[in-house]
Amino acid sequence: MLSLHWPWLLLLLPLPWLLPRQPKAPPAALRLPGLLSQQLPLASTAKPHSGWYLVALLIWVLAVLASTRPLWLGEPVALKREGRDLMIAVDLSGSMQLEDMQLQGQLVDRFTMVRSVVGDFIQRRDGDRLGLILFADDAYLQAPLTFDRNTVRRFLQEAELGLVGRQTAIGNAIALATKRFEQLPQSSRVLVLLTDGENSTGQFTPEQAVQLAKQAGVKLYTIGVGASEVQQRRFFGSRTINPSQELDAAEATFKRLSESTGGQYFRARSTDQLEQIYLAIDQLEPVEREQSKWRPQTELYPYLLMPALLLLMLSAAGRRFG
């Protein structure tokens, strides 16, 4: 199908016939706008079918048609869009500041490592719809489910420990994600929750929130973050301690609750392990989204503009050397 991007420019076609002509005997000149800046003869004494007159009109018609930007629209092509709906809940409690993780050869706190790995995970999720929940004393929706990965990642990078308290409201985070999912029809409803300890506050216990999640069809993937051993320096030497005793005690509960929703529990004791966990989550079954259509477009103005320019150059050369 042929389409004109600026069809109103066709109103310029009769302009040469509307301009007043010189009554004098010497040939008057019509100065054409735009590309046709050279004066071409359009004299009142010229015969209607003279060669220069027809060439000038042809150049004008081609230039006006080219300026309307004609497009050839092909047949609509259906684009199948597939992706996942992932809500990511990140723990901002006080224990996330423990420095027991290695990132690029440096000792960093848990949240810095999580922010780096999850940020890369978000950036790779082309075609997925992502949301972000931050929780500590309570759970807060930082970014609703959206295809704008850059915004979700920016919100995560801007988050700070202590922003929403010091405790751990895991149940509230699960309940909030479930509520947001229920507002979306035909959603895959997957929640990825990162924490380094057990639930310590909130209106909902993890068991209560998981019951709501199961009823809403939300699949829970829980990731426990924390090293099992860390060297603690003392005045007289050093000793090895386990900074994740609280998480170790809660692992059985996290595993049971996650598997009850059809999800899974993972343990990330290092940056490499967390990256491998997200590679495994990449294999989640995508949800098919509503198809969109695209029509290929071919620009036709070069096929009109080039002959007009060629005629203009030939007419200018002919008048100069003729």
N, C-alpha and C positions, 0 to 999 in steps of 0.2 A: 504494500500500500504506500502511495506517495503522500508525504506530509510536508507542509511548509512551517518552519519554525517561527518566522515573522511574516505572516501572509499580508499584513497591513501595508507592507512596502510595495505591494502591487499597485497601490494608489498612485505611485510615481510614474507608472508607465505612460500615461497621456501627457506628461509634463511638456515634452517638446512641442506638442500641438497647442498647448495653452499659452506658451510664452509669446509675447508680442513680437512681431517681425518689423524690421526696418523698412520704411517705405522708399528709401533711397535706392537708386539703381545699383550702386556698388554692392557686392555681396555682403550680406550681414552674417555675423558669426554667432553661433549658439554655443555658449560655454556650458558644457555638461559637468555636473558635479562629480565629486569623488574621483574615481579612477580615470574618468573621461575628462581630464582637465585641459586637454589640448582642444583648441578651437577647430570644429569641423564645420564645413559649409552647410548652411541651411538657409539659402537665400530665397527671398520671395520671388525672385525672377527665375529660380531654378525650376526645371521641369519636375513634376512629381515623381517621375521614375528615373531620374538621373542617378548615375552610379554612386557618387559620393553621398547623396542624400540617403539612399538605401543602406549603404554601409554604416552611416552614422546611426540610423534608426536600429539596425541590427545590433550594433555595439551597445546601444542604450538598453534594448530589450534584454540582451544577455546579461548585462551588468545588474539590472534590476532583479531579474530572476535569480541570479547568484546571491544577491544580497538578502533574499528571503530565506536563505539557507534551506534548500530542499533536502529532504531525508527520505530514503527508501526504508520502510519498516518491514522486516521479515516476519515469518510466522512465529507466534508466541512459543517460547521454549519453557517447559515446566522445570523448575528447580526444586529438587527434593532437599529439604533441610532437616538434618538430624543433629541431635545434641542431647546434653544431659542437663537436668535441673539440679544444681548442687548448692546447698546452703552450708557455709563454712562457719563454725562456731569456735572462737579462739579464746582461751583462758587468759585473763589479765590479772589473776590473783597475785598476791605478794610473793608466793613461792616461785613464780616464773622468773624472778630475778636471780635465782641461784646460778652461779657460773660453773656449770659442769658439762658444757658442750664445746666442741671444737668447730670453728668455721674458718676455712682458709688458713689453717695452721695457728689460729689464735683462740685463746680461751674466751668464750662469750657466755652470756646468760641464756637461759632457755628461750626466752621470748625473742631475742635477737636472732637465734637460729631458726625458730619457727617462722618469723617474719620473712627471713630470706628465702627459705625453702618454699613456703606457701605462696610467696609473691611470684616466684618462678612458675609454680604450678598454675596459678591464676592466669599468668600471661600466655601459657600454652593452650588454654582452654578455648580455642577458636571454635565458635558454633555452640558453645555451652551457655546456659543461663546461670549466672552465679549470684549469690547473696552472701552477706557478711554479718555475723552476730558477734559482739564482744560481751564477755560476761565476767563478773567477779562477785560483788555483793548482790548484783541483779544482772539480768540479761538485757541487752539493748540491740535493736536492729540498726546497724550502721549503714548497710546498703541493701535495699530490696533486690529480689531476683531481677537481673538485668543482663543484657548482652554486652554492656559496656565494661569490658574487663579492666581497662585502664583506670576507671574510676574506683572499682572495687579494690584494685591493688593499691591505689593511692590512699584510700581510707585505711587500709591495713598498715601501710608504711607510716601514716601519721598517728597511729594509735600509740599510747604510752602506758606503761605499767602504772597502776594506781589510778587510772583514769575513771574507773567505775567501782573502786573499792579494793579491798585486800583479801576477801574471802572467796569461796568458790560455789556459785549457784548453778551447778550442772543441770539440776532438774528444771530450773527456770529457762535455761538455754534451749533444752529439748522442747519444752512446752511452747516457747516463742516461735521456734522454727516450725513446729507442727501447725500453729495458728496461721502462720504466713503461707504455708503450703496449701492449707484448706481453702484459701482464697483463689487458688489457681486451678482451673479445670485441666484435666489430662496432663498432669504433672508426674514426672518420674519420682519426685519426692525422696531425695537422698540427702541425708545430713552427715557431714563430716565434722566430728567434734574433737578438738585437741585440748587436753588437760594434763596437769601433772600431779593431781591429787584427788581425793575423794570429796563428795559433796559435803559442804559445811554450813550452808545457809540457803534461803530461798523459800518461796511459797510451796513449791512442788519438790517432792523427793524424786530421785531418778526413776524409781519404780513406778510412781504415779505418772510421771511424764512419758515414760516408755509405753505405758498402757494407752495413753492418748495417741502416741505416735503409731502404735500398731493399729488402732482403730482407723486412723487416717491414712494408713498405707505408707508411712514414712519409714525408710530403711536407714538404720543408724550404723555408721562406721565410726568407732571410737579409737583415738590414737593417744596412748599414754606416752608422755614425753618426760624423760629423766634418765640420767646415767645410773648404773648400778654401783659403780665404784668411782671414787674421786680421792685424790691424794690431798690431805689437809696438812699444810705446813704448821709446825709448832716450834717453839723456842728450842726444844731439844729434839731435832729430827722431824719426822712426819709420820702420819698414820693414814690408813685407808678407811674411809667411811662410806656408808650407803646413804646418799642424800634423798633417795626415793622410797623410803620405807612406807610412807603413807600411800604412795601409788602402788607399791607391791601388794599392800593389804587390800586395795580396792580392785585389783586386776580381775579376780574371779567374778566379781559383781559386774564389771564392765563387759567382760566376755559373755556372761549369761544374758545380760540385757541386750547387747548388740545382736547376738545370734537369734534372740527371740523375735527380732524384727526382720530377719533375713540378711542382716549385715554381718559385720565382723569386727573383732578387736585386734589392734596392732600395738606393738611396743616399740618405741623409737628411743634407743639408748645413745644414738649418735646421729650426726647429720646425714651420713650415708644411709643409715637405716630409714630415716624419715623420707629421704628421696626415693628409696626403693618402695616404701609403702605407697607413695603417691603414684608411682609407676603402676603398682597393682590396682589402685583405684581408677587409673586411666582405663582399665578394661571393663568398667561398669557398662552394662547394656545401655546404649543410647535410646532416647525416645524420639520417635519420628514427629516432626513438627509440620505445621500447615505448609503446604506447597505454595511457592510464589512463582510468578511468571515473568519472563524477561523476553523482550523483543529485540533482536539484533538490528542495528541501525547502520546505514551506509550514507555517508555525506556525498551529495551530488553536486554541490556548488563548484568544485574544481572543474567539472566537465562543462560548466557554463562560463566560468571566469577565464579559463585558459583560452578558448576561442575568441572571447571578447578582447583580451589583451593582444592576441596575435593579429586580429583584424585592426586594432588600434595602431599597432606598430607598422603594419603593411600600409595602412592609409596614410600615416605620417610620412613614411618613406616615399610613397607614390607622389604625394603632393610636393615633397622637397625636390625630388629628382625628375618628376614628370614634366 
